[in-house]
């Protein structure tokens, strides 16, 4: 019984150390990407606002020119989201998987 307790205690300590190390590594990498992420995220927010205005304009005046403008903004948003995933992989991983668990 004492042997099982020792094995469980050692496994728990090793698991806690591994978890702590992993979290510190993830935090360090995310901290390095933070400035880039904030700049790209601000640009994405501006494009979101522009798209909201474009969508309202398209609703009130559905012309081909307005449709092309909105599609252009959507393609810029898609390119920007790919750029965020490429330049900030750890923050993207956190926001995609870990943040949804909370």
C-alpha positions in Angstrom: 0.0 0.0 0.0 2.9 2.4 0.8 4.5 1.6 -2.6 1.3 2.5 -4.4 1.0 5.8 -2.4 4.6 6.6 -3.3 4.1 5.9 -7.0 0.9 8.0 -7.0 2.7 10.9 -5.2 5.6 10.8 -7.6 3.3 10.7 -10.6 1.3 13.6 -9.3 4.4 15.7 -8.7 5.8 14.9 -12.1 2.5 15.7 -13.7 2.2 19.0 -11.9 5.8 19.9 -12.9 5.1 19.0 -16.5 1.9 21.0 -16.5 3.6 24.0 -14.9 6.5 23.9 -17.4 4.1 23.6 -20.4 2.0 26.6 -19.1 5.1 28.7 -18.6 6.4 27.9 -22.1 3.0 28.8 -23.7 2.9 32.0 -21.7 6.4 33.0 -22.8 5.6 32.3 -26.5 2.3 34.2 -26.3 4.0 37.1 -24.7 6.5 37.3 -27.6 3.6 37.3 -30.1 1.4 39.8 -28.2 2.4 43.1 -30.0 2.0 41.5 -33.4 -1.3 40.0 -32.4 -2.6 43.3 -31.1 -1.7 45.2 -34.2 -3.3 42.6 -36.5 -6.3 42.4 -34.2 -6.8 46.1 -34.4 -6.7 46.0 -38.2 -9.3 43.2 -38.1 -11.6 45.3 -35.9 -11.3 48.1 -38.4 -12.2 45.8 -41.3 -15.1 44.5 -39.3 -16.4 48.0 -38.8 -15.9 48.8 -42.5 -17.8 45.6 -43.4 -20.7 46.5 -41.2 -21.0 49.8 -43.0 -20.6 48.2 -46.3 -23.3 45.6 -45.5 -25.7 48.4 -44.5 -24.9 50.2 -47.7 -25.5 47.0 -49.6 -28.8 46.4 -47.9 -30.1 49.9 -48.8 -28.5 50.1 -52.2 -27.8 46.7 -53.7 -25.6 47.6 -56.7 -22.9 45.5 -58.3 -20.3 48.1 -57.2 -21.3 47.8 -53.5 -21.3 44.0 -53.7 -17.8 44.0 -55.1 -16.7 46.4 -52.3 -18.1 44.1 -49.7 -16.5 41.0 -51.3 -13.2 42.8 -51.3 -13.4 43.5 -47.6 -14.3 39.8 -46.9 -11.3 38.7 -48.9 -9.1 41.1 -46.9 -10.5 39.7 -43.6 -9.8 36.1 -44.8 -6.2 37.0 -45.7 -5.8 38.8 -42.3 -7.1 35.8 -40.4 -4.6 33.5 -42.2 -1.8 36.1 -41.4 -2.8 36.1 -37.7 -2.6 32.3 -37.6 0.8 32.3 -39.3 2.4 35.0 -37.3 0.8 34.2 -33.9 0.5 30.4 -33.8 0.5 30.1 -30.0 -2.1 32.8 -29.4 -4.2 31.2 -32.2 -3.9 27.8 -30.5 -4.9 29.3 -27.2 -7.9 31.2 -28.5 -9.0 28.2 -30.6 -8.6 25.3 -28.2 -7.8 26.3 -24.6 -10.0 29.4 -24.2 -13.1 27.4 -25.3 -12.5 25.0 -22.4 -13.1 27.7 -19.8 
